Amino acid sequence: MSDLPILIAGGGIGGLATAIGLAQKGIRSVVLEKAAQLGEIGAGIQLGPNAFHAFDYLGVGDAARDMAVYIDSLRLMDALSGDEITRIPLDEAFRARFKNPYAVVHRGDLHGVFLKACIAHDLVELRTSAAVEDYAQDGRSVTAVLAGGERVTGSALIGADGLWSNIRKRVVGDGAPRVSGHTTYRSVIPTDQMPEDLRWNAATLWAGPKCHIVHYPLSGWKVFNLVVTYHNDAAEPVAGLPVSNEEVARGFEHVAPVARQIIEKGSDWKLWVLCDRDPVTNWVDGRVALLGDAAHPTLQYFAQGACMALEDAVALSHEMATGGAVEVVLERYQAMRKLRTARIQLQSREIGQHVYHPAGAHAELRNAVMKAKTPDDWYDTIDWLYGSTGLEGAVSAETRRG
């Protein structure tokens, strides 16, 4: 391995997780973040057992567990009738099956876990106001070209620069992301403002025609995260635009009052028009590789965007430590990840269409099929996601906790 550091474009969760994963293997890295400060926007995210496998491998398992909220179940509700369709228990049987818990966290808290670990490690250099716009490579090294013209040289360049990745423009060149037509509105409210009869210790999803509503507790039950999504055929990408309660409510006038009251309690709503990309078979160019949303951006419906970035960080760290020519190492990393992440991308689209948003007979069929499943049936259904990550060579059974 070269004495040069590995360059990481992007200081989000995926980029910092990669940096600390490499540091755990004795590999130096430089994180190049375009923002003036390192941080994360957004609110809650869900973390399946596969995320906790990654935390342990990356050496932040205890810190991640300390700031998580452990929910009792995943609940699917019918937004028209107000009835429960099904629930997946996340109790001891779930933990025994998948060797780790399911939890919800604030995105900023999770980012902070990795940021603290990176700051404390002398093999990680963090640079802000350092937007990577392009790169050049010569077979022995790769040079990141920053905004303003500064050049930083390393042994490899990892593009962890998100949905609108500049690195992807060179590696894949597939243009702008695909606009889904789904608009998501996000709010966070104090727990005492959440309707008392809905203060469930669960990640709850209310499924309705062309819409759904999600809520769960965050930050030690101090607040509830609200995420509501409307299939309104939005045509242009939008991120973080403030909107009124009235605008949010327009997409949910047809749902039951018990579900609609959640929106009425929200405040300071912001909207995002959801985007993803089609899976690709190659995200490596010599000494350059993509990671996280830069490689395989997905819709939110599997709650696996951050989890996939963490798995990428584990795979990349493991392969870099295994050794070999950088170009070969990056190809091995890609081979570990491309089919699993493609499945997440494609099935996330299908869930949005056929599970969360159907109407009429389609919705009735969904309800009947899902009501008939036992907890063990559900565990079998999701075993591909939580039971086998494709990283078993990296995350040994010894690093997993019950």
KATASUL-V711976 format. One record per residue. SS is DSSP state (H for helix, E for strand, - for the rest). PHI is phi as a letter, one per 40 degrees, with the letter a starting at -180 (999 if undefined). NEAR is the number of other C-alpha atoms within 12 Angstrom. Layout:
BEGIN
ss | phi | near
SS | PHI | NEAR
SS | PHI | NEAR
END
This chain:
BEGIN
ss | phi | near
- | 999 | 24
- | c | 21
- | c | 15
- | c | 22
- | c | 32
E | c | 45
E | c | 48
E | b | 56
E | c | 52
- | h | 46
- | b | 46
- | c | 46
H | d | 49
H | c | 49
H | c | 51
H | c | 54
H | c | 50
H | c | 53
H | c | 52
H | c | 48
H | c | 43
H | c | 41
H | c | 36
H | c | 30
- | c | 27
- | g | 23
- | b | 35
- | c | 34
E | a | 43
E | b | 40
E | c | 47
E | b | 43
- | b | 35
- | c | 29
- | c | 23
- | c | 14
- | b | 18
- | c | 29
- | a | 26
- | b | 27
- | c | 22
- | h | 28
- | b | 32
E | c | 37
E | b | 42
E | b | 40
E | b | 41
- | c | 42
H | d | 42
H | c | 45
H | c | 49
H | c | 43
H | d | 45
H | c | 45
H | d | 42
H | c | 34
H | c | 40
- | c | 41
- | g | 32
- | b | 32
H | d | 28
H | c | 20
H | c | 23
H | c | 36
H | c | 29
H | c | 20
- | b | 26
- | c | 33
E | b | 34
E | c | 35
- | c | 33
- | c | 26
E | a | 31
E | b | 35
E | b | 30
E | b | 31
E | b | 37
E | c | 40
- | c | 38
- | c | 32
- | c | 22
- | g | 21
- | c | 22
E | c | 23
E | c | 32
E | a | 28
E | a | 31
E | b | 33
E | c | 29
- | b | 31
- | c | 25
H | c | 19
H | c | 21
H | c | 31
H | c | 27
H | c | 19
H | c | 27
H | b | 32
- | g | 31
- | a | 33
- | c | 37
- | b | 42
E | a | 40
E | b | 46
E | a | 41
E | c | 34
H | d | 31
H | c | 26
H | c | 30
H | c | 45
H | d | 34
H | c | 27
H | c | 34
H | c | 41
H | c | 33
H | c | 27
H | c | 33
H | c | 37
H | c | 22
H | c | 17
- | b | 26
- | c | 20
- | c | 25
E | b | 36
E | b | 30
E | b | 37
E | b | 28
- | b | 24
- | f | 21
- | b | 32
- | c | 33
E | c | 41
E | b | 30
E | a | 30
E | a | 38
E | b | 28
E | a | 23
- | b | 16
- | g | 17
- | b | 20
- | a | 28
E | b | 32
E | b | 32
E | c | 38
E | b | 26
E | c | 27
- | d | 21
- | g | 14
- | h | 15
- | c | 18
E | b | 22
E | b | 34
E | b | 30
E | a | 36
- | c | 37
E | a | 46
E | b | 48
E | b | 56
E | c | 52
- | b | 47
- | b | 42
- | g | 37
- | d | 35
- | b | 31
- | d | 37
H | c | 34
H | c | 42
H | c | 41
H | d | 28
H | c | 25
H | c | 30
- | b | 28
- | g | 20
- | b | 23
- | g | 19
- | c | 21
- | c | 32
E | c | 27
E | c | 28
E | c | 33
E | g | 27
E | b | 36
E | b | 39
E | b | 42
E | b | 45
E | b | 39
E | a | 39
E | b | 35
E | b | 32
E | d | 24
H | d | 28
H | c | 17
H | c | 23
- | c | 31
- | d | 23
H | d | 16
H | c | 14
H | b | 30
- | c | 27
- | c | 26
- | c | 28
E | a | 33
E | c | 41
E | b | 38
E | b | 42
E | c | 46
E | c | 46
E | a | 44
- | d | 34
- | f | 34
E | a | 42
E | a | 45
E | b | 47
E | b | 44
E | a | 45
E | a | 45
E | c | 39
E | b | 37
- | f | 29
- | g | 24
- | g | 27
- | c | 20
E | b | 27
E | b | 42
E | c | 46
E | b | 47
E | b | 39
E | b | 48
E | b | 44
E | b | 40
E | c | 32
- | b | 24
- | f | 20
- | d | 21
- | b | 18
- | b | 19
- | c | 25
- | b | 23
E | b | 22
E | g | 21
E | c | 19
E | c | 20
- | b | 24
- | c | 20
H | d | 26
H | c | 20
H | c | 26
H | c | 36
H | c | 29
H | d | 22
H | c | 28
H | b | 35
- | c | 25
- | c | 22
- | c | 32
- | c | 24
H | d | 20
H | c | 27
H | c | 38
H | c | 35
H | c | 25
H | c | 42
H | c | 42
H | c | 28
H | c | 30
- | c | 35
- | a | 28
- | f | 23
- | c | 32
E | b | 30
E | b | 30
E | b | 34
E | c | 32
E | c | 37
E | b | 35
E | a | 35
- | b | 34
- | c | 32
- | c | 30
- | b | 28
- | c | 21
- | a | 29
- | b | 39
E | b | 35
E | b | 32
- | g | 29
- | c | 38
E | b | 44
E | a | 47
E | c | 51
- | a | 53
- | g | 50
H | c | 44
H | c | 46
H | c | 48
H | a | 49
- | c | 45
- | b | 41
- | c | 41
H | c | 38
H | c | 37
H | c | 31
- | f | 34
- | b | 36
H | c | 38
H | c | 45
H | c | 44
H | c | 49
H | c | 42
H | c | 48
H | c | 50
H | d | 54
H | c | 49
H | c | 49
H | c | 42
H | c | 50
H | c | 42
H | c | 36
H | c | 34
H | c | 40
H | c | 25
H | c | 23
- | g | 20
- | h | 16
- | d | 22
H | d | 35
H | d | 29
H | c | 24
H | d | 30
H | c | 39
H | c | 28
H | c | 27
H | d | 37
H | c | 36
H | c | 26
H | c | 29
H | b | 39
H | c | 34
H | c | 22
H | c | 30
H | c | 42
H | c | 32
H | c | 27
H | c | 37
H | c | 35
H | c | 26
H | c | 25
H | c | 32
H | c | 32
H | c | 21
H | c | 24
H | d | 34
H | c | 29
H | b | 26
H | b | 35
H | c | 38
- | b | 35
- | c | 28
- | b | 25
H | f | 16
H | c | 12
H | c | 18
H | c | 27
H | c | 23
H | c | 17
H | d | 28
H | c | 31
H | c | 17
H | c | 17
H | c | 25
H | c | 23
- | c | 16
- | c | 20
- | c | 16
H | d | 24
H | c | 18
H | c | 19
H | c | 27
H | c | 25
H | c | 19
H | c | 16
- | c | 23
H | c | 20
H | c | 18
H | c | 30
H | b | 37
- | c | 27
- | a | 23
- | c | 37
- | g | 28
- | b | 33
- | d | 23
- | c | 18
- | c | 32
- | c | 31
- | c | 20
H | d | 19
H | c | 14
H | c | 23
- | c | 29
- | b | 25
- | c | 21
END
